[in-house]
Every structure is written in structure tokens, then in C-alpha cells.
Amino acid sequence: MRPLYLTRVREPGVADRTPGNSPGIYAKRKTNRFHRQKEGASFDEAEGLAMFSSEPQTAINNKASPPLFWGSPRHALMMLIAATCFWGLSFPLTKYWQVNTVDCPGGAILSSLTLLAIRTVPALVVLAIFKPHLFVLADRRALLIGSFLGSINFLGCFFQILGLATTTPTLSGFFTSLASAWVPLLALVCFRISVAPATLVGICVGIAGAGVLEIDTSGPLVLGMGEGLSLLCSVMFALVILLLDRLGRRVESSHLTVGFVGMTGLPALVLAPLWAQKEEVLGPWMSWLGAVLQTPGLLLDVALLTLLCTVLAYHWMTTYQPRVPASRAALVYLIEPLFAATFSVAWGYDAITLRLILGGGLILGGNFLVELPAWLPRYQKAG
């Protein structure tokens, strides 16, 4: 008997089209093989299944082996949750930067551009050291798509950082989370993509949870420039989520990382000195920047923002978000304010309250509602 790897698997009833063979010869071969099986002649079980089953070989193999977690949509969701965790950490880190750089010669605008600029080059260096294939294997199309998405993300990050100069991290987190509400609306208006009712309900419940979690009703809610910029940044982030879903499926998604990270910060690297020159503070700004980079607290702040919130979070976002629907990814990103509140409690900036528990429960409940239709058949089948 020939080994399995030398056996040519054919669909039942399909003739042998190799030169020198006719359908009649192949039919005799199949009949002889069938008789040998009936007489007890031993041959590989997988080979027999492939020959006599009406199912394709891949379906037979899938029956024998359970679906893998690695590379599955569930794996992608887990990685997006990890990225969202790091973005939740970015709120107190960015606020710490804004509080400790109020003496920036060019004001809040130059301080915000500086934070984006000084994260870019170290982030690209880290990627080049640990992920050099992202630079080597990325083709022109992937670089262009990544750069296009990164330029939109730059606007969102700039508006968010600038808004944090005049608003609280909690309100900034709430308005940023509204990006999840814009995604299904933009998908419907721009691409005529309908969203499943369960997903819409989950997003509404999640946004309600973000509102309960982030908005303090004990005092008057005043919407100023910081809140407006945070709202504008949510629209930019919604565009990134939606366009990454549409464009990221056309290329190897991980190859978008270099262009995305680069264009998220390179515009700031150019605009920061130009703004300083416009304000006639280029010299004082350079001296101030040198002093900032020698401050241990701010240096650690920038290092965490670079490694966790930029390199890892953006790489995981560009790699894994195209593997799940945009509306599902938007709902995962709603967990961001919950992570932000958790870090705030851990660092002593906030306390565990009923509002925190209720808001966090609603956010998690919104995600659970989306997963429930997929879990029920498995539970019923197991029962």
C-alpha cells in the first residue's frame, strides 16, 4: 500500500484526468480498492474516509481535531481587550504629562505635539529591534494604507491630548468611548452595512455604562473646549476603526503597523518645531524639552506611553481588529473607560463606589449581550 502522502485524493465519481488514464480505469481502481476493504485488506483509515466519504478532506480533518484558539476570532478579541487595557492606562499617564508640563513655552498645543513627537522615534526603534519583519515584508500597499489610517489617528490623538489639558480623564474617557456609537452609524451611512440588533443593543448598554461610570452627577456638568475636543477625537477614532475594518482585510494586517505608528507621530515631529518657531519660542522650547527628558517621573511616563500604549496596543490593533467585525471591535473598545477607572482606583486617584460597579457592570453586560447568541447553541448542545 502506498503511504498516505503519496495517495491522490479524488471526489467520488470524478474521473482520473492524468495522461494515459481513462475514467474506466479509475473506476476499476476504485472498485478494486473497495473490494480489498471488504475482504479485510488493511489501509489507512484517513485514506479510506477521503475516498469513500462524500465530504471534503478538510471537513473530515476538522471532525477529528477541535478548532484552535490561536488565530481565531476569539483570540483576536482577547488581544483587542489587552490593547484596550493599555489605552485605559494612557488617560492617567497623559493627564500626568499635561499637569507637569504647564510651563511649556508654547502652551498646551506645543505640549501636546511634543508628547506625540517624542514617542514616535523610540516606538519605531523598538519595532525595528523586536519586529524587523514588519519593515522588510510590508509592501507599498500596506505602508500606504497604514500611513493613511495613522494620519487620521494622529488627529484623534492630538485632539484627545489637547482636550486633557482642560478636562478630567474621566470625562475625556467618556467622550472618547462615544467612538463606539459612531462606528455603526458611519458603517450604515458610508458603506450601507447593517449592524445586528444584538450588537446595537450591546453598544447602547455599554455607552450607558460609560456614562454612569464617568459622569459625576453630584455637580453641574459643564461642557467646555476640552470636552468638545474629546468629542471630536471620538469621531476620528471611529473613522480609524471603520476604515481599518474595510482596508485592513486587503493586506496582511500586521504589516500596517509601521505606517500606522509612524504617521501617528511623525506629523507632530514636524509640526512641533514649526509651531515653536511661529510662537517665537524655538530656543526656550528646546531647552525645556531637554529638562523634561531628564525628569525621572516624566521620562517613565513617556516610556510607558511609548511601549505599552503605542507599540503594543497599536500593533495588536492593526493586526487583530480586521479579523472581527468593526461593530464588535467598537464594543470591545468600550471597556477602555472601565480600565481607566480601575487604574485610577489602583493608584489611589479614585475609590470603589456604587457608580463604578454599576457602570462597569453595564459595559461588561453590553459585551455579554453580543456574545450570548453564539454561546447559547454551544450550551444547549453541551447540555
Sine and cosine of phi, psi and omega as CSV:
sin_phi,cos_phi,sin_psi,cos_psi,sin_omega,cos_omega
0.00,0.00,0.65,-0.76,0.02,-1.00
-0.97,0.24,0.55,-0.84,0.08,-1.00
-0.87,0.49,0.35,-0.94,-0.05,-1.00
-0.88,0.47,-0.60,0.80,-0.07,-1.00
-0.95,0.31,-0.20,0.98,0.08,-1.00
-0.98,-0.18,-0.06,1.00,-0.06,-1.00
-1.00,0.08,0.75,-0.66,0.03,-1.00
-1.00,0.04,0.88,-0.48,-0.05,-1.00
-1.00,0.00,0.77,-0.63,-0.01,-1.00
-0.80,-0.60,0.47,-0.88,0.13,-0.99
-0.93,0.36,0.54,-0.84,0.04,-1.00
-0.87,0.49,0.73,-0.68,0.04,-1.00
1.00,0.08,-0.03,1.00,0.00,-1.00
-1.00,-0.02,0.78,-0.62,-0.08,-1.00
-0.97,0.26,0.45,-0.89,0.07,-1.00
-0.97,0.22,0.90,-0.44,-0.09,-1.00
-0.99,-0.17,0.17,0.98,0.01,-1.00
-0.95,0.32,0.51,-0.86,-0.03,-1.00
-0.84,0.54,0.66,-0.76,0.06,-1.00
1.00,0.04,-0.09,1.00,0.01,-1.00
-0.90,-0.44,0.50,-0.87,0.02,-1.00
-0.85,-0.52,0.29,-0.96,0.03,-1.00
-0.83,0.55,-0.56,0.83,-0.01,-1.00
-0.91,0.42,-0.67,0.74,0.03,-1.00
-0.88,0.47,-0.68,0.73,-0.01,-1.00
-0.91,0.42,-0.62,0.79,0.03,-1.00
-0.88,0.47,-0.64,0.77,0.04,-1.00
-0.90,0.44,-0.67,0.75,0.02,-1.00
-0.85,0.53,-0.72,0.70,-0.04,-1.00
-0.90,0.43,-0.64,0.77,0.01,-1.00
-0.91,0.41,-0.70,0.71,0.02,-1.00
-0.87,0.50,-0.66,0.75,0.01,-1.00
-0.89,0.45,-0.63,0.77,-0.01,-1.00
-0.90,0.43,-0.67,0.74,0.01,-1.00
-0.91,0.40,-0.61,0.79,0.03,-1.00
-0.89,0.46,-0.61,0.80,0.04,-1.00
-0.91,0.42,-0.66,0.75,-0.01,-1.00
-0.91,0.40,-0.56,0.83,-0.01,-1.00
-0.98,0.19,-0.06,1.00,0.05,-1.00
0.99,-0.13,0.13,0.99,0.05,-1.00
-0.89,0.46,0.72,-0.69,-0.08,-1.00
-0.99,0.10,0.75,-0.66,0.20,-0.98
-0.52,-0.86,0.30,-0.96,-0.17,-0.99
-0.85,0.53,0.69,-0.72,-0.07,-1.00
-0.92,0.40,-0.64,0.77,0.01,-1.00
-0.90,0.43,-0.59,0.81,0.03,-1.00
-0.91,0.42,-0.67,0.74,0.03,-1.00
-0.90,0.44,-0.66,0.76,0.04,-1.00
-0.88,0.48,-0.68,0.73,-0.02,-1.00
-0.91,0.42,-0.53,0.85,-0.07,-1.00
-0.99,0.16,-0.65,0.76,-0.17,-0.99
-0.97,-0.24,-0.23,0.97,0.01,-1.00
-0.99,0.15,0.52,-0.85,0.06,-1.00
-1.00,0.09,-0.05,1.00,0.00,-1.00
-1.00,-0.03,0.50,-0.87,0.06,-1.00
-0.89,0.46,0.34,-0.94,-0.03,-1.00
-0.88,0.48,-0.60,0.80,-0.03,-1.00
-0.90,0.43,-0.61,0.79,0.02,-1.00
-0.91,0.41,-0.62,0.78,0.02,-1.00
-0.91,0.42,-0.68,0.73,0.01,-1.00
-0.90,0.44,-0.61,0.79,-0.01,-1.00
-0.91,0.41,-0.49,0.87,0.04,-1.00
-0.92,0.39,-0.55,0.84,-0.08,-1.00
-0.98,0.17,-0.43,0.90,-0.06,-1.00
-0.82,-0.57,0.72,-0.69,0.01,-1.00
-0.94,0.35,0.40,-0.91,0.00,-1.00
-0.89,0.46,0.63,-0.77,-0.04,-1.00
-0.99,0.14,0.52,-0.85,0.06,-1.00
-0.98,0.20,-0.69,0.72,-0.05,-1.00
-0.92,0.40,0.81,-0.59,-0.02,-1.00
1.00,0.02,-0.06,1.00,0.00,-1.00
-1.00,0.07,0.26,-0.97,0.08,-1.00
-0.85,0.53,-0.54,0.84,0.03,-1.00
-0.92,0.39,-0.61,0.79,0.09,-1.00
-0.89,0.46,-0.67,0.74,0.03,-1.00
-0.87,0.49,-0.65,0.76,0.02,-1.00
-0.90,0.44,-0.64,0.77,0.02,-1.00
-0.88,0.47,-0.66,0.75,0.01,-1.00
-0.93,0.36,-0.58,0.82,0.06,-1.00
-0.93,0.38,-0.57,0.82,0.07,-1.00
-0.90,0.43,-0.64,0.77,0.04,-1.00
-0.89,0.45,-0.67,0.74,0.05,-1.00
-0.89,0.46,-0.65,0.76,0.01,-1.00
-0.90,0.44,-0.57,0.82,0.06,-1.00
-0.86,0.50,-0.71,0.70,0.00,-1.00
-0.93,0.38,-0.58,0.82,0.06,-1.00
-0.92,0.39,-0.56,0.83,0.10,-0.99
-0.89,0.46,-0.58,0.81,0.06,-1.00
-0.92,0.39,-0.44,0.90,-0.08,-1.00
-0.93,0.38,-0.42,0.91,-0.04,-1.00
-0.91,0.42,-0.81,0.58,0.05,-1.00
-0.91,0.41,-0.53,0.85,0.02,-1.00
-0.91,0.40,-0.69,0.72,0.00,-1.00
-0.93,0.38,-0.63,0.78,0.04,-1.00
-0.90,0.44,-0.62,0.78,0.05,-1.00
-0.87,0.49,-0.65,0.76,0.05,-1.00
-0.89,0.46,-0.73,0.68,-0.07,-1.00
-0.91,0.41,-0.61,0.79,0.00,-1.00
-0.92,0.39,-0.61,0.79,-0.09,-1.00
-1.00,-0.07,0.09,1.00,0.05,-1.00
-0.82,-0.57,0.49,0.87,0.02,-1.00
-0.92,0.39,-0.29,0.96,0.00,-1.00
-1.00,0.01,0.21,0.98,0.02,-1.00
-0.87,0.49,0.77,-0.64,-0.09,-1.00
-0.84,0.54,-0.54,0.84,-0.04,-1.00
-1.00,-0.08,0.13,0.99,0.03,-1.00
0.99,0.11,-0.21,-0.98,-0.09,-1.00
-0.91,0.42,-0.55,0.83,-0.01,-1.00
-0.90,0.44,-0.74,0.67,-0.01,-1.00
-0.93,0.37,-0.56,0.83,0.05,-1.00
-0.90,0.43,-0.64,0.77,0.01,-1.00
-0.93,0.38,-0.69,0.72,0.03,-1.00
-0.90,0.44,-0.59,0.81,-0.01,-1.00
-0.90,0.43,-0.68,0.73,-0.01,-1.00
-0.89,0.46,-0.64,0.77,0.05,-1.00
-0.93,0.37,-0.63,0.78,-0.10,-0.99
-0.94,0.35,-0.71,0.71,-0.12,-0.99
-0.97,0.25,-0.14,0.99,0.08,-1.00
-1.00,0.02,-0.33,0.94,-0.18,-0.98
-0.95,0.31,-0.83,0.56,-0.07,-1.00
-0.88,0.47,-0.74,0.67,0.06,-1.00
-0.86,0.51,-0.60,0.80,0.01,-1.00
-0.90,0.44,-0.68,0.73,0.01,-1.00
-0.93,0.38,-0.57,0.82,0.04,-1.00
-0.91,0.41,-0.68,0.73,0.03,-1.00
-0.88,0.47,-0.68,0.73,0.04,-1.00
-0.89,0.46,-0.64,0.77,-0.01,-1.00
-0.91,0.41,-0.53,0.85,-0.01,-1.00
-0.97,0.22,-0.73,0.68,-0.13,-0.99
-0.99,-0.12,-0.37,0.93,0.01,-1.00
-0.73,-0.68,0.87,0.50,-0.07,-1.00
-0.90,0.43,-0.43,0.90,-0.02,-1.00
-0.91,0.42,-0.38,0.92,0.03,-1.00
-0.91,0.40,-0.47,0.88,0.06,-1.00
-0.99,0.12,-0.58,0.81,-0.11,-0.99
-0.98,0.17,-0.68,0.74,-0.13,-0.99
-1.00,0.00,-0.29,0.96,-0.03,-1.00
-0.92,0.40,0.83,-0.56,0.02,-1.00
-1.00,0.06,0.01,-1.00,-0.08,-1.00
-0.89,0.45,-0.64,0.77,-0.02,-1.00
-0.88,0.47,-0.71,0.71,0.01,-1.00
-0.90,0.44,-0.65,0.76,0.01,-1.00
-0.91,0.42,-0.64,0.77,0.00,-1.00
-0.92,0.38,-0.70,0.71,0.01,-1.00
-0.90,0.43,-0.71,0.70,0.02,-1.00
-0.88,0.48,-0.65,0.76,0.01,-1.00
-0.93,0.37,-0.64,0.77,0.03,-1.00
-0.89,0.47,-0.73,0.68,0.03,-1.00
-0.91,0.40,-0.61,0.80,0.02,-1.00
-0.90,0.43,-0.57,0.82,0.02,-1.00
-0.92,0.40,-0.60,0.80,0.08,-1.00
-0.93,0.37,-0.65,0.76,0.03,-1.00
-0.90,0.43,-0.54,0.84,0.07,-1.00
-0.86,0.51,-0.70,0.72,0.02,-1.00
-0.89,0.46,-0.69,0.73,0.02,-1.00
-0.89,0.46,-0.70,0.71,0.00,-1.00
-0.91,0.42,-0.64,0.77,-0.01,-1.00
-0.90,0.43,-0.72,0.69,0.02,-1.00
-0.89,0.45,-0.61,0.79,-0.01,-1.00
-0.92,0.39,-0.73,0.69,-0.02,-1.00
-0.92,0.40,-0.67,0.74,0.02,-1.00
-0.91,0.41,-0.61,0.79,0.03,-1.00
-0.91,0.41,-0.55,0.83,0.00,-1.00
-0.92,0.39,-0.24,0.97,0.04,-1.00
-0.94,0.33,-0.40,0.92,-0.08,-1.00
-0.79,-0.62,0.19,0.98,0.07,-1.00
-0.66,-0.75,0.15,-0.99,-0.03,-1.00
-1.00,0.08,0.40,-0.91,0.07,-1.00
-0.87,0.49,-0.51,0.86,-0.01,-1.00
-0.93,0.38,-0.73,0.68,0.02,-1.00
-0.92,0.39,-0.61,0.79,0.05,-1.00
-0.89,0.47,-0.65,0.76,0.03,-1.00
-0.90,0.44,-0.63,0.78,0.01,-1.00
-0.91,0.41,-0.76,0.66,-0.04,-1.00
-0.92,0.39,-0.55,0.83,0.07,-1.00
-0.90,0.43,-0.59,0.81,-0.01,-1.00
-0.92,0.39,-0.27,0.96,0.04,-1.00
-0.92,0.40,-0.20,0.98,0.10,-1.00
-0.84,0.55,-0.54,0.84,0.02,-1.00
-0.91,0.42,-0.47,0.88,0.04,-1.00
-0.98,0.21,-0.55,0.84,-0.01,-1.00
-0.95,0.31,-0.49,0.87,-0.11,-0.99
-0.85,0.53,-0.81,0.59,0.01,-1.00
-0.91,0.42,-0.53,0.85,0.04,-1.00
-0.92,0.38,-0.71,0.70,0.03,-1.00
-0.91,0.42,-0.61,0.80,0.02,-1.00
-0.89,0.45,-0.63,0.78,0.00,-1.00
-0.95,0.30,-0.68,0.74,-0.06,-1.00
-0.96,0.27,-0.70,0.71,-0.12,-0.99
-1.00,0.09,-0.62,0.79,-0.12,-0.99
-0.85,-0.53,0.07,1.00,-0.01,-1.00
0.83,0.56,0.62,0.79,0.02,-1.00
-0.99,-0.14,0.89,-0.45,0.05,-1.00
-0.99,0.16,0.44,-0.90,-0.03,-1.00
-0.91,-0.40,0.64,-0.76,-0.01,-1.00
-0.87,0.50,0.62,-0.78,-0.01,-1.00
-0.82,0.57,-0.64,0.76,0.00,-1.00
-0.88,0.48,-0.61,0.80,0.02,-1.00
-0.93,0.38,-0.67,0.74,0.03,-1.00
-0.88,0.47,-0.70,0.72,0.03,-1.00
-0.89,0.45,-0.68,0.74,0.02,-1.00
-0.88,0.47,-0.64,0.77,0.02,-1.00
-0.91,0.41,-0.69,0.73,0.02,-1.00
-0.88,0.47,-0.69,0.73,0.03,-1.00
-0.90,0.43,-0.65,0.76,0.00,-1.00
-0.91,0.42,-0.67,0.75,0.02,-1.00
-0.92,0.40,-0.62,0.78,0.09,-1.00
-0.87,0.50,-0.66,0.75,0.05,-1.00
-0.89,0.45,-0.64,0.77,0.05,-1.00
-0.90,0.44,-0.62,0.79,0.04,-1.00
-0.91,0.42,-0.70,0.71,0.04,-1.00
-0.88,0.47,-0.63,0.78,-0.07,-1.00
-0.95,0.32,-0.64,0.77,-0.21,-0.98
-0.98,-0.19,-0.49,0.87,-0.11,-0.99
-1.00,-0.06,0.85,-0.53,0.01,-1.00
-1.00,0.00,0.91,-0.41,-0.05,-1.00
-1.00,0.03,0.04,1.00,-0.01,-1.00
-0.95,0.31,-0.35,0.94,0.02,-1.00
-0.77,-0.63,0.12,-0.99,0.00,-1.00
-0.93,0.37,0.62,-0.78,0.04,-1.00
-1.00,-0.01,0.94,-0.35,-0.04,-1.00
-0.95,-0.32,0.84,-0.54,0.01,-1.00
-0.98,-0.18,0.90,-0.44,-0.01,-1.00
-0.87,-0.50,-0.39,-0.92,-0.04,-1.00
-0.89,0.46,-0.65,0.76,-0.02,-1.00
-0.88,0.47,-0.68,0.74,0.02,-1.00
-0.93,0.37,-0.61,0.79,0.04,-1.00
-0.90,0.43,-0.66,0.75,0.04,-1.00
-0.92,0.40,-0.60,0.80,0.04,-1.00
-0.91,0.41,-0.61,0.79,0.06,-1.00
-0.91,0.42,-0.65,0.76,0.03,-1.00
-0.91,0.42,-0.61,0.79,0.01,-1.00
-0.91,0.41,-0.51,0.86,0.02,-1.00
-0.91,0.42,-0.56,0.83,0.06,-1.00
-0.92,0.39,-0.67,0.74,0.03,-1.00
-0.88,0.47,-0.69,0.72,0.00,-1.00
-0.92,0.40,-0.57,0.82,0.06,-1.00
-0.90,0.44,-0.64,0.77,0.06,-1.00
-0.89,0.45,-0.65,0.76,0.03,-1.00
-0.89,0.46,-0.71,0.70,-0.01,-1.00
-0.87,0.49,-0.72,0.69,-0.06,-1.00
-0.94,0.35,-0.70,0.71,-0.03,-1.00
-0.95,0.32,-0.53,0.85,0.08,-1.00
-0.90,0.43,-0.58,0.82,0.06,-1.00
-0.91,0.41,-0.64,0.77,-0.06,-1.00
-0.98,0.19,-0.66,0.75,-0.09,-1.00
-1.00,-0.04,-0.47,0.88,-0.06,-1.00
-0.93,0.36,-0.30,0.95,0.01,-1.00
-0.99,0.15,-0.17,0.98,-0.06,-1.00
-1.00,0.00,-0.17,0.99,-0.01,-1.00
-0.68,-0.73,0.09,-1.00,0.17,-0.99
-0.93,0.38,0.94,-0.35,-0.24,-0.97
-0.87,0.49,-0.56,0.83,-0.01,-1.00
-0.91,0.42,-0.39,0.92,0.00,-1.00
-0.96,0.27,-0.09,1.00,0.07,-1.00
-0.98,0.18,-0.24,0.97,-0.18,-0.98
-0.87,0.49,-0.73,0.68,-0.09,-1.00
-0.88,0.47,-0.76,0.65,0.02,-1.00
-0.90,0.44,-0.61,0.79,-0.03,-1.00
-0.92,0.38,-0.76,0.65,0.00,-1.00
-0.91,0.42,-0.67,0.75,-0.02,-1.00
-0.88,0.48,-0.76,0.65,-0.06,-1.00
-0.98,0.21,-0.20,0.98,0.13,-0.99
-0.95,0.32,-0.46,0.89,-0.05,-1.00
-0.87,-0.50,-0.43,0.90,-0.06,-1.00
-0.87,0.49,-0.62,0.78,0.08,-1.00
-0.84,0.54,-0.61,0.79,0.04,-1.00
-0.92,0.39,-0.55,0.84,0.02,-1.00
-0.89,0.45,-0.47,0.88,0.03,-1.00
-1.00,0.01,-0.68,0.74,-0.10,-0.99
-0.96,0.29,-0.52,0.85,-0.05,-1.00
-0.87,0.50,-0.81,0.59,0.03,-1.00
-0.91,0.40,-0.51,0.86,0.05,-1.00
-0.91,0.41,-0.66,0.75,0.04,-1.00
-0.92,0.40,-0.64,0.77,0.04,-1.00
-0.89,0.46,-0.63,0.77,0.04,-1.00
-0.91,0.41,-0.64,0.77,0.01,-1.00
-0.89,0.45,-0.64,0.77,0.00,-1.00
-0.99,0.11,0.00,1.00,0.02,-1.00
0.87,0.49,0.65,0.76,0.01,-1.00
-0.76,-0.64,0.45,0.89,-0.08,-1.00
-0.88,0.48,-0.73,0.69,0.01,-1.00
-0.90,0.44,-0.79,0.61,0.04,-1.00
-0.87,0.50,-0.57,0.82,0.01,-1.00
-0.92,0.40,-0.65,0.76,0.02,-1.00
-0.90,0.43,-0.66,0.75,0.05,-1.00
-0.91,0.41,-0.67,0.75,0.03,-1.00
-0.89,0.46,-0.67,0.75,-0.01,-1.00
-0.90,0.44,-0.64,0.76,0.05,-1.00
-0.89,0.46,-0.63,0.78,0.03,-1.00
-0.94,0.35,-0.60,0.80,0.01,-1.00
-0.89,0.45,-0.68,0.73,-0.04,-1.00
-0.95,0.32,-0.13,0.99,0.08,-1.00
-0.98,-0.19,0.00,1.00,0.03,-1.00
-1.00,0.03,0.89,-0.46,-0.11,-0.99
-0.83,0.55,-0.69,0.72,-0.04,-1.00
-0.89,0.46,-0.72,0.69,0.00,-1.00
-0.94,0.34,-0.55,0.83,0.03,-1.00
-0.91,0.41,-0.66,0.75,0.07,-1.00
-0.91,0.42,-0.63,0.78,0.03,-1.00
-0.86,0.52,-0.74,0.67,0.00,-1.00
-0.91,0.40,-0.63,0.78,0.00,-1.00
-0.89,0.46,-0.69,0.73,0.02,-1.00
-0.91,0.41,-0.67,0.74,0.04,-1.00
-0.89,0.46,-0.57,0.82,-0.03,-1.00
-0.96,0.28,-0.78,0.62,-0.11,-0.99
-0.96,0.28,-0.73,0.68,-0.11,-0.99
-1.00,0.05,-0.80,0.60,-0.13,-0.99
-0.99,0.13,-0.29,0.96,-0.01,-1.00
-0.94,-0.33,-0.90,0.44,-0.11,-0.99
-0.90,0.43,-0.86,0.51,-0.08,-1.00
-0.94,0.34,-0.76,0.65,-0.10,-1.00
-0.90,0.44,-0.70,0.72,-0.02,-1.00
-0.94,0.33,-0.59,0.81,0.04,-1.00
-0.91,0.42,-0.68,0.73,0.02,-1.00
-0.92,0.38,-0.58,0.81,0.00,-1.00
-0.91,0.42,-0.78,0.63,-0.04,-1.00
-0.92,0.39,-0.49,0.87,-0.04,-1.00
-0.98,0.19,-0.70,0.72,-0.21,-0.98
-0.97,-0.25,-0.37,0.93,-0.04,-1.00
-0.90,0.43,-0.63,0.78,0.03,-1.00
-0.89,0.47,-0.17,0.99,-0.01,-1.00
-1.00,0.01,-0.05,1.00,0.05,-1.00
-0.75,-0.66,0.37,-0.93,0.04,-1.00
-0.87,0.49,0.52,-0.86,-0.04,-1.00
-0.88,0.48,-0.63,0.77,0.00,-1.00
-0.91,0.42,-0.57,0.82,0.04,-1.00
-0.94,0.34,-0.65,0.76,0.05,-1.00
-0.90,0.44,-0.63,0.78,0.02,-1.00
-0.88,0.48,-0.60,0.80,0.02,-1.00
-0.94,0.35,-0.60,0.80,0.08,-1.00
-0.89,0.46,-0.65,0.76,-0.02,-1.00
-0.91,0.41,-0.28,0.96,0.06,-1.00
-0.92,0.39,-0.27,0.96,0.02,-1.00
-0.96,0.28,-0.20,0.98,-0.06,-1.00
-0.81,0.59,-0.77,0.64,0.02,-1.00
-0.89,0.45,-0.47,0.88,0.06,-1.00
-0.92,0.40,-0.67,0.74,0.08,-1.00
-0.90,0.43,-0.64,0.77,0.00,-1.00
-0.88,0.47,-0.67,0.74,0.02,-1.00
-0.92,0.38,-0.60,0.80,0.01,-1.00
-0.89,0.45,-0.70,0.71,0.05,-1.00
-0.90,0.43,-0.57,0.82,0.02,-1.00
-0.90,0.44,-0.64,0.77,0.04,-1.00
-0.92,0.38,-0.68,0.73,-0.03,-1.00
-0.89,0.45,-0.56,0.83,-0.03,-1.00
-1.00,-0.03,0.06,1.00,0.06,-1.00
0.99,0.12,0.19,0.98,0.03,-1.00
-0.99,0.14,-0.30,0.95,-0.05,-1.00
-0.53,-0.84,0.18,-0.98,0.00,-1.00
-0.85,-0.53,0.37,-0.93,0.04,-1.00
-0.96,0.27,0.88,-0.47,-0.03,-1.00
-0.81,-0.59,0.17,-0.99,0.06,-1.00
-0.89,0.46,-0.58,0.81,0.02,-1.00
-0.90,0.44,-0.63,0.77,0.02,-1.00
-0.91,0.40,-0.68,0.73,-0.02,-1.00
-0.93,0.37,-0.69,0.73,-0.02,-1.00
-0.92,0.40,-0.71,0.70,0.00,-1.00
-0.90,0.44,-0.70,0.72,0.03,-1.00
-0.90,0.44,-0.61,0.79,0.03,-1.00
-0.90,0.43,-0.63,0.78,0.02,-1.00
-0.92,0.39,-0.64,0.77,0.02,-1.00
-0.90,0.44,-0.73,0.68,0.03,-1.00
-0.92,0.40,-0.57,0.82,0.04,-1.00
-0.90,0.43,-0.60,0.80,0.06,-1.00
-0.88,0.47,-0.66,0.75,0.07,-1.00
-0.92,0.39,-0.59,0.81,0.00,-1.00
-0.92,0.40,-0.59,0.81,0.00,-1.00
-0.88,0.47,-0.59,0.81,-0.01,-1.00
-0.95,0.31,-0.61,0.79,-0.03,-1.00
-0.98,0.18,-0.34,0.94,-0.11,-0.99
-0.85,0.53,-0.71,0.71,0.01,-1.00
-0.86,0.50,-0.49,0.87,0.02,-1.00
-0.99,0.16,-0.46,0.89,-0.03,-1.00
-0.99,0.17,-0.56,0.83,-0.10,-1.00
-0.85,0.52,-0.74,0.67,0.02,-1.00
-0.87,0.50,-0.61,0.80,0.02,-1.00
-0.92,0.40,-0.63,0.77,0.00,-1.00
-0.92,0.39,-0.67,0.74,0.02,-1.00
-0.91,0.41,-0.63,0.78,0.01,-1.00
-0.91,0.41,-0.64,0.77,0.01,-1.00
-0.93,0.36,-0.55,0.83,0.01,-1.00
-0.97,0.25,0.00,0.00,0.00,0.00
